[in-house]
Amino acid sequence: MSIRTRSRTHRSAVLLTAGVLALPALAGCSAGGDDTEAAAVPQDIAVAPRAKVADKGTLTWAVDALPTTFNTFQADADASAQRVAEAVLPTLFTPDAQGRPQRDADYLLSAEVIQREPRQVVRYKLNPGAVWSDGSAITATDFEAQWKALRGQDSSYWTARNAGYERIDRVERGADAHEVKVTFAKAYADWTSLFTPLYPQAVMGSGSAFNDSARKELKLSAGPFKVGARDDSEHTLTLVRNPRWWGDRAKLDKLVLSAVPRERRLDALAAGKADLGEITAAAAERIDRAGRPQKEKGDKGGAARRRAAAAADAALRGLVVRKSLEPAYTQLALNGASGPLTDERVRRAIARAVDRKDLAGYVLKPLGLPADPMGSHVLVAGQQGYEDNSDAIGSLDPHAAQALLADAGWKEGRGAAPQKKAEAAHAGHKADEKPEEKGRGARDSGGGKSAAAAVPPRFKDGKKLTLRFVLPKGAGAEPLRAVGDRIAHQLEAIGVRTEITKVDDAAFFKDHIASGDFDLALYSWPTTAYPATDARPIFAKPQPAADGSLVVEQNYSRVGTDQIDRLFDQASTELDTDASRDLVARADARIWAAAGSIPLYQRPQLVAARKNVVNAGAFGLGAPRYQDIGFLR
């Protein structure tokens, strides 16, 4: 059966490339109060009052790539497209430092559910000063056009997602030109996720406009900035102050997005070609080291080398590293569609053998960040409703893991003759992929202090229990591969052998994860404030299509149940917030029990910034307030 993926929501997989950092972002949690919630790691953005921020300047922000489209509802929209949209378009609700959606008063005087039965009705009262950059008012016409474009009933619109919009029955003007009423045909708990960003009718009014008009330019805006010049030869996109903006005036004259590869980003920052940008852990260490006093030692030759290194890093002393944790986590994915992992007992054994605490500590402790393992598939620590549901699978227990393997028929022993080399290499390998046995001879102990001595391999029906572990092979993914090595060592301790296959970064996701060509893999998912909507397609039970293909949506582990689907569906229609969270929590517990995905640790966020850059850096669970970003006076 062939595999077909389908994406209908905000979320998309995050490929781990730069260090343990890992594409666009495009979130169980019980109804318990704040006393059951883990604290968020604070933002690190050098907060400064607007009065102390200069009223001029150009800030260059290093990014991975320039947007290929300004329409974030298209399939090829990336993180840069999202960043531009946040700065130039209406965002009705934005996440605060705890990741909670908050009404943006620049656009909305109020927004509330004014009727629940017989149908849910939401009333938006618009800020009367809110206008597009041509001076025309933002009205219900813009809301209606966006709904019709995204509801999924017109195939001329090449949309990547329609979650929530398909539940709307009608959008209409309210009591006056500054009021919008939205009536839902089916209740929608995550209604605050809609109409953000909001595009003008000129972009959403027809399929051709939707598909093409905002691909290379965005003529109308309604934010503190608007889209300016793009220079593809210099790989830059400039946002300029919007003279029609009615809110707090942007402090910066210009905000320049500059596409700089991760491996060259630190050099760009040191040379003054960038003021802000995410960096690797290795780059963060260089900046920290450059800022520390150098101690002279007795070895004259060593002292000379240290002085040379200090001189080379002198340009880094004007930088500072901002640190937080992203609303995203790294997981070990187990492909339940083929091979030994089709057996839930084998998947559960893997889950009981992986030392998540050790892995979190290995990644996060050296960065000075909290090293708690992830306890949820749908929310990260600090998000409202976060709760550790990992007890649904059980704690670390290699002995229990071995018992599960034995129960599944995988016994210790020599078994039949070793498999042929061609079989071990896997028929689907590309010519440039280099499988290599890990576990034995790893660079370090791999599993930390909790790792047990390796046990004999396990066999069933003459076949050795070997899992193909696919990882990207790019230079920036080396720390990720180190995590993979530790996992391989931990699995070896229960008799599971892994065959690590390194593949090109560009092929890792499309040719392996999305197509199901792996047994084990490491990649990340972002979380949002809307888990009932955004997490569902990631864990939805794959369904056979009429043409014989398998529709997996975004569930690349191919593990799901009808009960999980029902719980997400119920949560998405439950307008009582606590009740909705409880349903999502129950879904999360069942996702743990199905053992198709093992969350490991929240992803670190490391951002280098010039020391005089304020109100920008590691935003953590929150979103930038672009009009406040700038340089100290």
C-alpha positions, -999 to 999 in steps of 0.1 A, spaced: 0 0 0 14 34 -9 16 62 16 0 96 12 5 125 36 -19 154 41 -15 185 61 -44 206 72 -31 226 102 -5 251 114 21 225 123 49 210 103 78 188 112 110 205 124 141 190 110 169 189 135 200 203 117 220 228 137 233 211 167 205 199 188 184 227 173 164 215 147 111 239 98 80 262 99 59 264 131 39 270 123 -3 227 206 -20 154 287 -30 181 301 -56 179 327 -80 205 339 -59 209 370 -50 244 383 -17 262 381 -3 240 410 0 211 386 18 230 359 55 231 353 70 266 351 80 280 318 116 289 312 116 327 310 121 346 278 156 361 274 150 392 253 168 420 271 135 438 280 137 476 279 110 502 281 102 520 249 116 553 263 150 538 264 150 524 228 164 546 200 138 559 175 159 549 146 182 522 132 183 492 110 185 457 126 196 427 105 182 394 116 199 363 103 175 336 91 177 303 74 161 314 42 140 342 27 103 336 23 93 318 -10 58 332 -4 42 358 19 10 338 22 14 316 53 -16 295 43 4 280 13 22 247 15 57 262 9 54 289 36 83 287 60 94 302 93 105 334 76 71 338 60 56 335 94 80 361 109 71 386 81 34 380 86 37 387 124 54 421 116 32 433 88 -3 417 91 -31 417 117 -25 391 145 -58 390 164 -44 368 192 -7 365 201 10 342 226 23 357 258 55 346 276 36 316 289 23 307 254 -13 318 262 -32 335 234 -39 371 242 -61 395 224 -41 421 205 -57 455 213 -42 471 183 -67 451 162 -95 441 186 -113 460 212 -130 428 222 -136 392 210 -159 368 227 -184 339 223 -218 356 226 -238 325 219 -233 287 224 -266 273 215 -280 264 191 -249 275 174 -216 291 185 -214 328 176 -182 349 181 -183 387 180 -152 407 171 -152 444 178 -124 459 157 -102 488 166 -117 517 146 -82 529 138 -72 496 122 -65 502 84 -46 486 56 -16 505 43 -36 521 15 -59 537 41 -89 514 37 -105 501 69 -102 465 80 -137 451 79 -159 420 79 -153 418 41 -117 408 48 -128 382 74 -154 368 50 -129 365 21 -104 346 43 -131 322 55 -142 314 19 -106 309 8 -97 286 36 -129 266 42 -119 239 17 -149 241 -7 -131 257 -37 -103 237 -52 -90 268 -71 -74 279 -38 -42 260 -32 -44 260 6 -22 240 29 -46 241 58 -82 248 67 -86 237 103 -114 256 120 -125 275 89 -144 245 76 -166 247 107 -178 282 100 -214 286 86 -212 324 79 -193 356 85 -211 389 84 -210 425 95 -223 431 130 -240 462 144 -216 486 126 -186 486 103 -163 478 131 -181 446 143 -178 411 128 -200 382 137 -189 346 129 -214 318 132 -202 282 134 -220 252 120 -200 230 145 -186 243 178 -149 251 177 -129 253 209 -99 269 192 -117 298 176 -90 323 188 -66 306 164 -86 319 134 -80 350 113 -43 352 124 -27 364 103 -55 382 86 -50 390 49 -69 417 29 -96 407 5 -73 415 -23 -52 384 -14 -81 361 -4 -108 372 -28 -101 347 -56 -81 315 -62 -57 332 -86 -51 361 -61 -46 336 -33 -22 315 -53 -1 342 -68 -6 378 -56 13 374 -23 40 351 -36 66 377 -44 51 408 -29 26 420 -4 10 452 -15 -12 458 15 -1 455 52 -15 464 85 13 461 111 41 482 125 61 473 94 54 467 57 73 447 31 100 467 13 128 458 -11 141 423 -17 176 418 -29 181 382 -40 218 388 -49 224 398 -13 198 374 1 180 401 20 144 412 25 138 446 41 108 455 62 102 492 66 83 513 91 46 515 81 35 552 80 -2 541 82 3 522 115 -20 535 142 -3 518 172 30 525 189 54 536 163 81 511 153 114 519 169 134 506 140 134 524 106 141 490 89 142 454 99 163 434 75 160 396 72 193 382 59 196 345 48 228 332 63 236 295 65 240 283 101 276 274 96 284 310 86 262 328 110 286 334 137 311 349 113 283 372 100 275 383 135 312 389 143 317 409 112 287 432 119 267 418 90 240 406 113 227 418 147 206 389 158 202 352 149 198 317 162 230 298 166 243 264 175 255 253 209 291 253 196 287 289 185 272 299 218 302 284 236 326 304 215 307 336 223 307 327 260 344 318 260 353 351 242 336 371 270 355 353 298 389 366 311 418 346 297 441 331 323 478 328 315 495 295 323 531 285 326 534 270 291 547 299 269 536 282 237 502 275 251 499 311 262 507 323 227 481 300 213 455 313 238 464 349 229 459 341 192 426 325 199 415 354 221 424 378 193 404 358 168 374 359 191 377 396 200 349 405 176 326 382 195 328 402 227 302 426 214 277 397 213 257 380 240 239 346 240 202 347 248 188 314 260 154 298 265 134 268 255 113 267 224 76 256 222 89 224 205 103 191 215 125 164 201 111 129 199 121 94 190 97 82 164 89 45 160 75 34 127 46 11 135 37 3 99 63 -24 92 88 -47 107 92 -56 144 77 -22 155 42 -33 143 41 -51 176 30 -27 204 50 -48 229 82 -41 210 75 -4 208 67 -3 245 99 -22 252 119 5 233 100 32 254 109 15 287 146 12 277 152 48 265 166 69 294 148 102 287 163 119 317 198 111 306 191 124 271 176 156 284 205 162 307 230 154 279 215 181 256 204 208 281 226 208 311 257 220 293 236 250 281 226 259 316 190 251 308 165 230 329 170 194 319 136 178 326 125 152 301 93 159 282 61 145 297 36 154 270 31 150 232 9 181 229 23 208 253 56 218 267 65 228 302 51 263 310 21 261 286 -12 262 303 -24 227 311 9 210 307 11 177 326 34 148 326 14 118 313 44 95 307 33 72 334 9 57 309 39 39 293 58 33 325 92 45 339 126 35 327 130 -2 333 153 -23 311 142 -55 328 106 -48 321 116 -40 285 134 -73 281 103 -91 295 81 -73 269 105 -84 241 104 -120 253 66 -119 254 66 -107 218 87 -138 209 121 -121 207 144 -144 226 181 -142 236 204 -165 216 223 -170 185 194 -180 163 199 -187 127 229 -178 106 236 -141 103 216 -122 77 232 -116 44 250 -83 40 226 -72 14 197 -77 37 214 -58 65 220 -29 41 183 -27 34 169 -29 -1 158 7 0 192 23 7 204 49 -18 239 46 -31 252 74 -10 237 62 23 262 45 46 246 22 71 268 15 101 263 -7 132 263 15 163 261 5 200 293 -14 201 323 9 199 303 41 204 323 72 212 312 73 248 291 52 271 260 64 252 235 58 279 251 77 308 253 61 342 220 43 338 233 22 308 236 -14 315 261 -38 300 251 -50 265 232 -83 264 231 -108 236 210 -99 206 175 -112 203 161 -134 176 127 -145 164 121 -170 136 158 -169 128 160 -131 124 180 -108 146 161 -79 161 178 -50 143 161 -16 138 171 8 111 178 42 128 177 71 102 195 103 110 207 133 89 244 133 80 251 170 76 278 187 97 251 207 117 234 175 128 264 160 146 250 167 181 217 150 170 237 120 159 254 119 193 219 116 209 212 88 184 244 70 195 233 72 232 198 58 223 215 30 203 236 21 233 206 21 256 188 -2 233 218 -25 230 214 -31 268 181 -49 262 193 -69 232 181 -46 205 206 -38 178 204 -6 157 217 1 122 223 38 119 218 51 84 230 86 77 212 104 49 214 138 32 197 165 52 175 175 22 163 139 18 159 131 55 123 143 59 108 139 24 125 106 14 125 89 47 103 103 74 73 112 53 76 81 31 80 58 61 114 45 51 127 41 87 123 21 119 136 47 143 142 85 137 147 117 156 129 148 146 109 176 163 74 189 165 64 224 176 35 228 201 9 255 201 -18 268 224 -43 248 203 -36 211 209 -71 199 201 -67 212 166 -30 211 159 -19 179 175 -47 158 161 -33 152 126 1 143 140 -15 114 160 -45 106 139 -51 69 130 -39 64 93 -69 57 70 -70 38 38 -81 59 8 -103 48 -21 -72 44 -44 -55 20 -20 -31 45 -6 -28 52 31 -36 87 43 -13 94 73 -19 132 75 12 141 97 13 109 116 46 97 103 49 70 130 17 54 115 5 45 150 -30 56 161 -63 45 175 -100 54 170 -101 64 207 -74 89 203 -92 104 173 -125 106 192 -109 124 222 -93 150 200 -125 155 181 -144 159 214 -118 183 227 -121 205 196 -158 210 201 -158 215 238 -161 252 246 -154 247 283 -117 252 285 -110 229 315 -131 201 299 -113 205 266 -79 203 283 -90 172 302 -100 154 269 -66 164 254 -48 150 284 -66 117 280 -56 116 244 -20 123 253 -20 94 278 -32 70 251 -6 83 227 20 74 253 5 40 257 5 33 220 43 40 220 46 54 185 64 85 197 86 91 227 91 128 236 126 133 248 134 169 257 122 204 249 143 221 223 168 247 234 167 282 218 200 299 215 201 333 200 232 356 195 225 393 197 245 424 197 247 437 233 227 469 226 198 450 209 168 450 232 133 434 232 146 406 210 164 374 215 152 340 228 114 345 228 106 311 243 69 305 243 60 341 234 60 361 202 80 393 194 64 427 197 80 440 166 74 477 172 94 475 204 125 458 190 155 481 186 188 494 200 194 511 233 197 548 232 
